[in-house]
Amino acid sequence: MALREYRTDAAVAANKAETVPTGSPAYWVCLALLVATVVLAVRIASLW
């Protein structure tokens, strides 16, 4: 029974870790990389 409780606690912790707050620096870095990739793709497409 203790093993089951441990798995449940681990699952809850994993679910909490998946939700990244928008104030997180990693969120903004990923967003900036995504925007830069889209801008680069548009520039390449316009030159083609």
PyMOL Python script that loads the backbone (N, CA, C, O; Angstrom):
from pymol import cmd

cmd.read_pdbstr("""\
ATOM      1  N   MET A   1       0.817  -1.190   0.000  1.00  0.00           N
ATOM      2  CA  MET A   1       0.000   0.000   0.000  1.00  0.00           C
ATOM      3  C   MET A   1       0.868   1.264   0.000  1.00  0.00           C
ATOM      4  O   MET A   1       0.506   2.266  -0.617  1.00  0.00           O
ATOM      5  N   ALA A   2       2.000   1.217   0.684  1.00  0.00           N
ATOM      6  CA  ALA A   2       2.880   2.389   0.726  1.00  0.00           C
ATOM      7  C   ALA A   2       3.449   2.696  -0.647  1.00  0.00           C
ATOM      8  O   ALA A   2       3.649   3.859  -1.000  1.00  0.00           O
ATOM      9  N   LEU A   3       3.712   1.641  -1.427  1.00  0.00           N
ATOM     10  CA  LEU A   3       4.234   1.843  -2.771  1.00  0.00           C
ATOM     11  C   LEU A   3       3.222   2.577  -3.633  1.00  0.00           C
ATOM     12  O   LEU A   3       3.587   3.435  -4.437  1.00  0.00           O
ATOM     13  N   ARG A   4       1.953   2.238  -3.465  1.00  0.00           N
ATOM     14  CA  ARG A   4       0.912   2.902  -4.233  1.00  0.00           C
ATOM     15  C   ARG A   4       0.824   4.390  -3.872  1.00  0.00           C
ATOM     16  O   ARG A   4       0.644   5.234  -4.750  1.00  0.00           O
ATOM     17  N   GLU A   5       0.951   4.702  -2.601  1.00  0.00           N
ATOM     18  CA  GLU A   5       0.924   6.104  -2.177  1.00  0.00           C
ATOM     19  C   GLU A   5       2.128   6.859  -2.747  1.00  0.00           C
ATOM     20  O   GLU A   5       2.001   8.016  -3.148  1.00  0.00           O
ATOM     21  N   TYR A   6       3.277   6.218  -2.783  1.00  0.00           N
ATOM     22  CA  TYR A   6       4.481   6.850  -3.319  1.00  0.00           C
ATOM     23  C   TYR A   6       4.299   7.146  -4.797  1.00  0.00           C
ATOM     24  O   TYR A   6       4.668   8.221  -5.270  1.00  0.00           O
ATOM     25  N   ARG A   7       3.733   6.197  -5.526  1.00  0.00           N
ATOM     26  CA  ARG A   7       3.501   6.438  -6.959  1.00  0.00           C
ATOM     27  C   ARG A   7       2.529   7.583  -7.167  1.00  0.00           C
ATOM     28  O   ARG A   7       2.721   8.406  -8.061  1.00  0.00           O
ATOM     29  N   THR A   8       1.493   7.644  -6.354  1.00  0.00           N
ATOM     30  CA  THR A   8       0.519   8.719  -6.481  1.00  0.00           C
ATOM     31  C   THR A   8       1.174  10.070  -6.195  1.00  0.00           C
ATOM     32  O   THR A   8       0.939  11.042  -6.913  1.00  0.00           O
ATOM     33  N   ASP A   9       1.993  10.127  -5.148  1.00  0.00           N
ATOM     34  CA  ASP A   9       2.684  11.376  -4.824  1.00  0.00           C
ATOM     35  C   ASP A   9       3.642  11.783  -5.943  1.00  0.00           C
ATOM     36  O   ASP A   9       3.774  12.964  -6.264  1.00  0.00           O
ATOM     37  N   ALA A  10       4.308  10.789  -6.532  1.00  0.00           N
ATOM     38  CA  ALA A  10       5.219  11.079  -7.635  1.00  0.00           C
ATOM     39  C   ALA A  10       4.449  11.582  -8.848  1.00  0.00           C
ATOM     40  O   ALA A  10       4.905  12.489  -9.544  1.00  0.00           O
ATOM     41  N   ALA A  11       3.290  10.999  -9.100  1.00  0.00           N
ATOM     42  CA  ALA A  11       2.475  11.440 -10.232  1.00  0.00           C
ATOM     43  C   ALA A  11       1.974  12.867 -10.014  1.00  0.00           C
ATOM     44  O   ALA A  11       1.946  13.674 -10.943  1.00  0.00           O
ATOM     45  N   VAL A  12       1.584  13.162  -8.792  1.00  0.00           N
ATOM     46  CA  VAL A  12       1.121  14.525  -8.486  1.00  0.00           C
ATOM     47  C   VAL A  12       2.261  15.520  -8.657  1.00  0.00           C
ATOM     48  O   VAL A  12       2.063  16.605  -9.204  1.00  0.00           O
ATOM     49  N   ALA A  13       3.453  15.157  -8.193  1.00  0.00           N
ATOM     50  CA  ALA A  13       4.616  16.040  -8.337  1.00  0.00           C
ATOM     51  C   ALA A  13       4.970  16.248  -9.805  1.00  0.00           C
ATOM     52  O   ALA A  13       5.342  17.352 -10.204  1.00  0.00           O
ATOM     53  N   ALA A  14       4.855  15.198 -10.606  1.00  0.00           N
ATOM     54  CA  ALA A  14       5.153  15.314 -12.036  1.00  0.00           C
ATOM     55  C   ALA A  14       4.138  16.224 -12.718  1.00  0.00           C
ATOM     56  O   ALA A  14       4.499  17.021 -13.584  1.00  0.00           O
ATOM     57  N   ASN A  15       2.889  16.110 -12.335  1.00  0.00           N
ATOM     58  CA  ASN A  15       1.864  16.962 -12.931  1.00  0.00           C
ATOM     59  C   ASN A  15       2.080  18.424 -12.560  1.00  0.00           C
ATOM     60  O   ASN A  15       1.859  19.315 -13.380  1.00  0.00           O
ATOM     61  N   LYS A  16       2.508  18.669 -11.336  1.00  0.00           N
ATOM     62  CA  LYS A  16       2.793  20.049 -10.926  1.00  0.00           C
ATOM     63  C   LYS A  16       4.007  20.590 -11.668  1.00  0.00           C
ATOM     64  O   LYS A  16       4.056  21.776 -11.993  1.00  0.00           O
ATOM     65  N   ALA A  17       4.983  19.736 -11.937  1.00  0.00           N
ATOM     66  CA  ALA A  17       6.193  20.171 -12.632  1.00  0.00           C
ATOM     67  C   ALA A  17       5.906  20.494 -14.088  1.00  0.00           C
ATOM     68  O   ALA A  17       6.606  21.313 -14.683  1.00  0.00           O
ATOM     69  N   GLU A  18       4.892  19.871 -14.674  1.00  0.00           N
ATOM     70  CA  GLU A  18       4.579  20.108 -16.083  1.00  0.00           C
ATOM     71  C   GLU A  18       3.988  21.491 -16.312  1.00  0.00           C
ATOM     72  O   GLU A  18       4.167  22.062 -17.388  1.00  0.00           O
ATOM     73  N   THR A  19       3.299  22.032 -15.340  1.00  0.00           N
ATOM     74  CA  THR A  19       2.696  23.348 -15.509  1.00  0.00           C
ATOM     75  C   THR A  19       3.747  24.406 -15.222  1.00  0.00           C
ATOM     76  O   THR A  19       4.103  24.642 -14.068  1.00  0.00           O
ATOM     77  N   VAL A  20       4.244  25.044 -16.281  1.00  0.00           N
ATOM     78  CA  VAL A  20       5.291  26.057 -16.146  1.00  0.00           C
ATOM     79  C   VAL A  20       4.619  27.418 -16.043  1.00  0.00           C
ATOM     80  O   VAL A  20       3.846  27.788 -16.926  1.00  0.00           O
ATOM     81  N   PRO A  21       4.895  28.155 -15.002  1.00  0.00           N
ATOM     82  CA  PRO A  21       4.306  29.490 -14.888  1.00  0.00           C
ATOM     83  C   PRO A  21       4.871  30.419 -15.958  1.00  0.00           C
ATOM     84  O   PRO A  21       6.017  30.263 -16.380  1.00  0.00           O
ATOM     85  N   THR A  22       4.073  31.375 -16.391  1.00  0.00           N
ATOM     86  CA  THR A  22       4.511  32.276 -17.463  1.00  0.00           C
ATOM     87  C   THR A  22       5.603  33.225 -16.995  1.00  0.00           C
ATOM     88  O   THR A  22       6.232  33.883 -17.823  1.00  0.00           O
ATOM     89  N   GLY A  23       5.844  33.315 -15.702  1.00  0.00           N
ATOM     90  CA  GLY A  23       6.904  34.163 -15.186  1.00  0.00           C
ATOM     91  C   GLY A  23       8.264  33.478 -15.216  1.00  0.00           C
ATOM     92  O   GLY A  23       9.279  34.090 -14.884  1.00  0.00           O
ATOM     93  N   SER A  24       8.283  32.225 -15.608  1.00  0.00           N
ATOM     94  CA  SER A  24       9.514  31.442 -15.609  1.00  0.00           C
ATOM     95  C   SER A  24      10.429  31.897 -16.743  1.00  0.00           C
ATOM     96  O   SER A  24       9.957  32.114 -17.859  1.00  0.00           O
ATOM     97  N   PRO A  25      11.734  32.046 -16.481  1.00  0.00           N
ATOM     98  CA  PRO A  25      12.662  32.441 -17.548  1.00  0.00           C
ATOM     99  C   PRO A  25      12.714  31.423 -18.684  1.00  0.00           C
ATOM    100  O   PRO A  25      12.899  31.803 -19.840  1.00  0.00           O
ATOM    101  N   ALA A  26      12.556  30.135 -18.375  1.00  0.00           N
ATOM    102  CA  ALA A  26      12.587  29.111 -19.413  1.00  0.00           C
ATOM    103  C   ALA A  26      11.426  29.296 -20.386  1.00  0.00           C
ATOM    104  O   ALA A  26      11.577  29.045 -21.582  1.00  0.00           O
ATOM    105  N   TYR A  27      10.287  29.724 -19.894  1.00  0.00           N
ATOM    106  CA  TYR A  27       9.125  29.985 -20.753  1.00  0.00           C
ATOM    107  C   TYR A  27       9.451  31.069 -21.769  1.00  0.00           C
ATOM    108  O   TYR A  27       9.161  30.922 -22.956  1.00  0.00           O
ATOM    109  N   TRP A  28      10.054  32.157 -21.303  1.00  0.00           N
ATOM    110  CA  TRP A  28      10.356  33.275 -22.203  1.00  0.00           C
ATOM    111  C   TRP A  28      11.462  32.933 -23.187  1.00  0.00           C
ATOM    112  O   TRP A  28      11.432  33.389 -24.330  1.00  0.00           O
ATOM    113  N   VAL A  29      12.435  32.141 -22.765  1.00  0.00           N
ATOM    114  CA  VAL A  29      13.500  31.711 -23.678  1.00  0.00           C
ATOM    115  C   VAL A  29      12.921  30.846 -24.781  1.00  0.00           C
ATOM    116  O   VAL A  29      13.247  31.035 -25.953  1.00  0.00           O
ATOM    117  N   CYS A  30      12.069  29.902 -24.423  1.00  0.00           N
ATOM    118  CA  CYS A  30      11.446  29.038 -25.431  1.00  0.00           C
ATOM    119  C   CYS A  30      10.554  29.843 -26.367  1.00  0.00           C
ATOM    120  O   CYS A  30      10.527  29.594 -27.573  1.00  0.00           O
ATOM    121  N   LEU A  31       9.832  30.799 -25.819  1.00  0.00           N
ATOM    122  CA  LEU A  31       8.968  31.639 -26.655  1.00  0.00           C
ATOM    123  C   LEU A  31       9.798  32.479 -27.617  1.00  0.00           C
ATOM    124  O   LEU A  31       9.424  32.634 -28.780  1.00  0.00           O
ATOM    125  N   ALA A  32      10.916  33.021 -27.150  1.00  0.00           N
ATOM    126  CA  ALA A  32      11.790  33.816 -28.014  1.00  0.00           C
ATOM    127  C   ALA A  32      12.395  32.960 -29.113  1.00  0.00           C
ATOM    128  O   ALA A  32      12.505  33.406 -30.255  1.00  0.00           O
ATOM    129  N   LEU A  33      12.789  31.739 -28.786  1.00  0.00           N
ATOM    130  CA  LEU A  33      13.333  30.838 -29.812  1.00  0.00           C
ATOM    131  C   LEU A  33      12.272  30.482 -30.849  1.00  0.00           C
ATOM    132  O   LEU A  33      12.569  30.402 -32.041  1.00  0.00           O
ATOM    133  N   LEU A  34      11.053  30.272 -30.405  1.00  0.00           N
ATOM    134  CA  LEU A  34       9.964  29.956 -31.331  1.00  0.00           C
ATOM    135  C   LEU A  34       9.696  31.127 -32.277  1.00  0.00           C
ATOM    136  O   LEU A  34       9.530  30.933 -33.481  1.00  0.00           O
ATOM    137  N   VAL A  35       9.656  32.331 -31.730  1.00  0.00           N
ATOM    138  CA  VAL A  35       9.419  33.520 -32.566  1.00  0.00           C
ATOM    139  C   VAL A  35      10.575  33.722 -33.542  1.00  0.00           C
ATOM    140  O   VAL A  35      10.349  34.047 -34.707  1.00  0.00           O
ATOM    141  N   ALA A  36      11.808  33.532 -33.079  1.00  0.00           N
ATOM    142  CA  ALA A  36      12.968  33.689 -33.958  1.00  0.00           C
ATOM    143  C   ALA A  36      12.947  32.662 -35.088  1.00  0.00           C
ATOM    144  O   ALA A  36      13.323  32.976 -36.218  1.00  0.00           O
ATOM    145  N   THR A  37      12.513  31.450 -34.793  1.00  0.00           N
ATOM    146  CA  THR A  37      12.423  30.418 -35.825  1.00  0.00           C
ATOM    147  C   THR A  37      11.381  30.782 -36.872  1.00  0.00           C
ATOM    148  O   THR A  37      11.606  30.600 -38.068  1.00  0.00           O
ATOM    149  N   VAL A  38      10.250  31.292 -36.425  1.00  0.00           N
ATOM    150  CA  VAL A  38       9.189  31.688 -37.368  1.00  0.00           C
ATOM    151  C   VAL A  38       9.664  32.859 -38.233  1.00  0.00           C
ATOM    152  O   VAL A  38       9.428  32.866 -39.441  1.00  0.00           O
ATOM    153  N   VAL A  39      10.324  33.836 -37.633  1.00  0.00           N
ATOM    154  CA  VAL A  39      10.829  34.989 -38.387  1.00  0.00           C
ATOM    155  C   VAL A  39      11.861  34.540 -39.416  1.00  0.00           C
ATOM    156  O   VAL A  39      11.846  35.005 -40.556  1.00  0.00           O
ATOM    157  N   LEU A  40      12.750  33.647 -39.021  1.00  0.00           N
ATOM    158  CA  LEU A  40      13.751  33.139 -39.950  1.00  0.00           C
ATOM    159  C   LEU A  40      13.105  32.388 -41.099  1.00  0.00           C
ATOM    160  O   LEU A  40      13.527  32.530 -42.247  1.00  0.00           O
ATOM    161  N   ALA A  41      12.088  31.591 -40.807  1.00  0.00           N
ATOM    162  CA  ALA A  41      11.388  30.842 -41.863  1.00  0.00           C
ATOM    163  C   ALA A  41      10.701  31.795 -42.843  1.00  0.00           C
ATOM    164  O   ALA A  41      10.698  31.548 -44.049  1.00  0.00           O
ATOM    165  N   VAL A  42      10.127  32.866 -42.338  1.00  0.00           N
ATOM    166  CA  VAL A  42       9.475  33.841 -43.217  1.00  0.00           C
ATOM    167  C   VAL A  42      10.493  34.558 -44.090  1.00  0.00           C
ATOM    168  O   VAL A  42      10.228  34.809 -45.265  1.00  0.00           O
ATOM    169  N   ARG A  43      11.647  34.889 -43.537  1.00  0.00           N
ATOM    170  CA  ARG A  43      12.690  35.562 -44.332  1.00  0.00           C
ATOM    171  C   ARG A  43      13.215  34.644 -45.415  1.00  0.00           C
ATOM    172  O   ARG A  43      13.444  35.089 -46.540  1.00  0.00           O
ATOM    173  N   ILE A  44      13.410  33.373 -45.103  1.00  0.00           N
ATOM    174  CA  ILE A  44      13.902  32.415 -46.104  1.00  0.00           C
ATOM    175  C   ILE A  44      12.851  32.223 -47.197  1.00  0.00           C
ATOM    176  O   ILE A  44      13.186  32.149 -48.380  1.00  0.00           O
ATOM    177  N   ALA A  45      11.595  32.144 -46.802  1.00  0.00           N
ATOM    178  CA  ALA A  45      10.513  31.960 -47.773  1.00  0.00           C
ATOM    179  C   ALA A  45      10.392  33.183 -48.685  1.00  0.00           C
ATOM    180  O   ALA A  45      10.094  33.045 -49.871  1.00  0.00           O
ATOM    181  N   SER A  46      10.621  34.368 -48.139  1.00  0.00           N
ATOM    182  CA  SER A  46      10.490  35.569 -48.962  1.00  0.00           C
ATOM    183  C   SER A  46      11.648  35.694 -49.966  1.00  0.00           C
ATOM    184  O   SER A  46      11.474  36.275 -51.037  1.00  0.00           O
ATOM    185  N   LEU A  47      12.817  35.156 -49.628  1.00  0.00           N
ATOM    186  CA  LEU A  47      13.943  35.197 -50.554  1.00  0.00           C
ATOM    187  C   LEU A  47      13.817  34.154 -51.652  1.00  0.00           C
ATOM    188  O   LEU A  47      14.388  34.314 -52.730  1.00  0.00           O
ATOM    189  N   TRP A  48      13.095  33.120 -51.392  1.00  0.00           N
ATOM    190  CA  TRP A  48      12.992  32.019 -52.336  1.00  0.00           C
ATOM    191  C   TRP A  48      12.133  32.386 -53.464  1.00  0.00           C
ATOM    192  O   TRP A  48      11.926  31.579 -54.370  1.00  0.00           O
TER     193      TRP A  48
END
""", "prot")
cmd.dss("prot")
cmd.show_as("cartoon", "prot")
cmd.util.cbc("prot")
cmd.orient("prot")
